[in-house]
């Protein structure tokens, strides 16, 4: 008798839900009629969610690996005039923009560069020559760098440089 009363209460509850939410009863009836279609739809949803989560995890892992690999390349960025500008030097406005962009992220060191032919016992070759007034910012405490390179004394030739660039060091 208790079993019959429990079934009657469940039937009353189902009727109340049908009256209040007819779409739910319609969906339940349709899902029970076409079980294969419902199962395949649920399987498709599970596979889709798994694919999205897997791609997100793969993207995060690749980003971490790339950051780890590229982090060892160095901590200097050299900015030079674009070839389209037909200019060999950065002007004061360009340098101010670079210094503002690097503020708080690193130190901006102004460099001058030129090419020169170098002669020695082995012959002649072309070399790129860089000059700066603040070499300590570039060399820091690197081993093997003579002290006179860290002090900013000029021992470079006095010929005018052809190119000015800025190097941001973190």
C-alpha positions in Angstrom: 0.0 0.0 0.0 2.9 2.4 0.8 4.3 1.5 -2.6 1.1 2.5 -4.4 1.0 5.8 -2.5 4.6 6.6 -3.4 3.8 5.9 -7.1 0.8 8.2 -6.9 2.9 11.0 -5.4 5.4 10.6 -8.1 2.7 10.7 -10.8 1.1 13.8 -9.2 4.6 15.5 -9.1 5.1 14.6 -12.8 1.7 16.0 -13.7 2.5 19.2 -11.8 5.8 19.5 -13.7 4.0 18.8 -17.0 1.6 21.6 -16.4 4.2 24.1 -15.2 7.0 23.1 -17.7 5.5 21.5 -20.8 8.7 21.8 -22.8 10.6 19.6 -20.3 8.0 16.8 -20.6 8.1 17.1 -24.4 11.9 17.0 -24.5 11.9 13.9 -22.2 9.4 12.1 -24.3 11.3 12.9 -27.6 14.6 11.8 -26.0 13.1 8.5 -24.9 11.6 7.9 -28.4 14.9 8.4 -30.3 17.5 7.1 -28.0 20.2 6.6 -30.6 19.9 10.2 -31.8 19.9 11.5 -28.3 23.0 9.4 -27.4 24.9 10.5 -30.5 24.0 14.1 -29.8 25.3 13.8 -26.2 28.4 12.1 -27.5 29.0 14.9 -29.9 28.6 17.5 -27.2 31.1 15.6 -25.0 33.6 15.3 -27.8 33.2 19.1 -28.7 33.8 20.1 -25.1 36.8 17.8 -24.9 38.2 19.3 -28.1 37.9 22.9 -26.9 39.5 22.1 -23.6 42.3 20.2 -25.2 43.0 23.0 -27.7 43.1 25.5 -24.8 45.5 23.4 -22.9 47.7 22.8 -26.0 47.8 26.6 -26.7 48.8 27.3 -23.1 51.5 24.6 -23.2 52.9 25.9 -26.6 52.9 29.5 -25.3 54.8 28.4 -22.2 57.3 26.4 -24.3 57.8 29.3 -26.7 58.4 31.7 -23.9 60.9 29.4 -22.3 62.8 28.8 -25.6 62.8 32.5 -26.7 63.7 33.8 -23.3 67.2 32.6 -23.8 67.8 34.5 -27.0 68.7 37.7 -25.2 67.4 40.7 -23.5 68.3 43.5 -26.0 66.1 45.0 -28.6 67.8 47.2 -31.3 65.6 49.8 -33.1 66.8 51.3 -36.3 65.2 53.5 -39.0 63.0 51.7 -41.4 64.4 51.4 -45.0 61.3 53.1 -46.3 62.1 56.4 -44.4 65.3 56.9 -46.5 67.0 58.1 -43.3 70.1 56.8 -41.7 69.4 58.1 -38.3 66.7 58.2 -35.7 65.7 61.8 -34.8 65.2 63.1 -31.3 61.4 62.6 -31.5 61.9 58.9 -32.4 64.3 58.4 -29.5 61.9 60.1 -27.1 59.1 57.7 -28.2 61.4 54.7 -27.7 62.4 55.9 -24.2 58.8 56.4 -23.2 57.9 52.9 -24.5 60.7 51.4 -22.5 60.1 53.3 -19.3 59.9 50.9 -16.4 60.7 47.9 -18.6 64.4 48.4 -19.3 67.1 50.9 -20.0 67.5 52.7 -23.4 71.1 53.0 -24.6 71.8 55.2 -27.6 74.2 53.7 -30.1 75.9 55.0 -33.1 77.0 52.6 -35.8 79.1 52.7 -38.9 80.9 50.3 -41.2 84.6 50.3 -41.7 87.3 48.4 -43.4 89.7 46.8 -41.0 93.2 45.8 -42.0 95.4 43.3 -40.2 98.1 40.8 -40.7 95.6 38.4 -42.3 94.3 41.0 -44.7 91.4 43.4 -44.9 87.7 42.9 -44.0 84.6 44.9 -43.4 83.4 45.4 -39.8 80.4 47.0 -38.2 81.5 49.5 -35.5 79.2 50.5 -32.6 79.7 53.5 -30.2 77.9 54.7 -27.1 78.4 57.1 -24.3 77.1 54.5 -21.7 78.8 51.2 -22.3 78.2 50.1 -18.7 74.5 49.7 -19.4 75.3 47.3 -22.3 78.1 45.3 -20.7 77.1 45.4 -17.0 79.2 42.9 -15.0 79.9 40.6 -18.0 83.2 38.7 -17.5 86.0 39.5 -19.8 85.0 43.1 -20.6 87.9 45.5 -19.9 87.1 48.3 -17.4 87.7 51.0 -20.0 84.7 49.7 -21.9 82.6 50.1 -18.9 83.6 53.7 -18.1 82.3 55.4 -21.2 85.7 56.8 -22.4 85.8 57.4 -26.1 88.5 55.4 -27.8 86.6 55.2 -31.1 87.6 57.1 -34.2 86.2 60.6 -34.5 84.7 60.1 -37.9 80.9 60.8 -38.1 78.7 57.8 -37.7 76.2 57.0 -40.4 73.5 55.4 -38.3 71.9 56.0 -34.9 69.9 53.4 -33.2 68.6 52.7 -29.7 69.0 49.5 -27.8 66.6 48.7 -25.0 68.1 46.4 -22.4 65.9 44.7 -19.7 
